[in-house]
Amino acid sequence: MIDVRTLFGSVAIILALVELIKRTLPNYPRELVPLTGVVIGVGFNLVLGYQQQADLFVAALTGLTAGLSAMGLYSGGKATIGN
C-alpha cells in the first residue's frame, strides 16, 4: 500500500524534476509546466505502486495528488516570494 510518506517524498521529487526540465530546456512552454508535474507524479507513483504490488488505481490517484500538490506548492511559493 502506498502511504503518506510516499506522497510527501513524491512531491519533492516532482518539484525537482520539473525544475530540472525547466532549466535544461529553456524554451519549454510555461503553460505545460503544471501538466508536466502531474504526468511525472502519476508516472512516478504508478512505478512505485507496481514495484510494491499495490493497487494501481490508488497509486495513480496518489500520483495525481502529489503532482497537483507539487504544482500548488510551486505556484504558492512563487506568488509569495515573487519571480
C-alpha positions in Angstrom: 0.0 0.0 0.0 1.2 3.5 -0.8 1.3 5.7 2.3 1.6 9.3 3.2 5.4 9.2 3.3 5.4 8.2 -0.4 3.2 11.1 -1.2 5.4 13.7 0.6 8.5 12.2 -1.0 6.9 12.3 -4.4 6.1 16.0 -4.1 9.8 16.8 -3.5 10.9 14.6 -6.4 8.3 16.1 -8.7 9.3 19.6 -7.8 13.0 18.8 -8.5 12.3 17.0 -11.8 10.0 19.8 -13.1 12.7 22.4 -12.2 15.3 20.3 -13.9 13.2 20.2 -17.1 12.7 24.0 -16.9 16.4 24.7 -16.5 17.7 22.3 -19.1 15.0 23.2 -21.7 14.8 27.0 -21.6 12.3 27.1 -24.4 9.9 24.7 -22.7 6.4 26.3 -22.7 5.4 27.7 -19.3 1.8 26.6 -20.0 2.9 22.9 -19.9 4.7 23.0 -16.6 1.7 22.1 -14.4 0.7 19.3 -16.8 4.3 18.1 -16.7 4.2 17.9 -12.9 1.0 15.9 -12.9 2.3 13.5 -15.5 5.5 13.0 -13.7 3.6 12.5 -10.4 1.2 9.9 -11.9 4.0 8.1 -13.7 6.3 8.0 -10.7 3.7 6.7 -8.4 2.5 4.1 -10.8 6.0 2.7 -11.0 6.2 2.7 -7.2 2.8 1.1 -6.9 3.8 -1.6 -9.4 7.0 -2.3 -7.5 5.2 -2.6 -4.2 2.4 -4.6 -5.8 -0.2 -2.0 -4.6 -3.5 -1.2 -6.2 -2.5 0.8 -9.4 -5.7 2.9 -9.2 -4.7 4.1 -5.7 -1.2 4.7 -7.0 -2.4 6.8 -9.9 -4.6 8.9 -7.5 -1.7 9.3 -5.2 0.4 10.5 -8.1 -2.3 12.9 -9.2 -2.5 14.3 -5.7 1.3 14.6 -5.5 1.6 16.3 -8.9 -1.1 18.8 -8.1 0.4 19.4 -4.6 3.8 20.0 -6.1 2.5 22.5 -8.7 0.4 24.2 -6.0 3.4 24.4 -3.7 5.5 25.9 -6.6 2.9 28.5 -7.6 2.2 29.4 -4.0 5.9 29.9 -3.3 6.3 31.9 -6.5 3.4 34.2 -5.6 4.7 34.7 -2.1 8.4 35.3 -2.9 7.9 36.7 -6.4 9.8 36.0 -9.6 
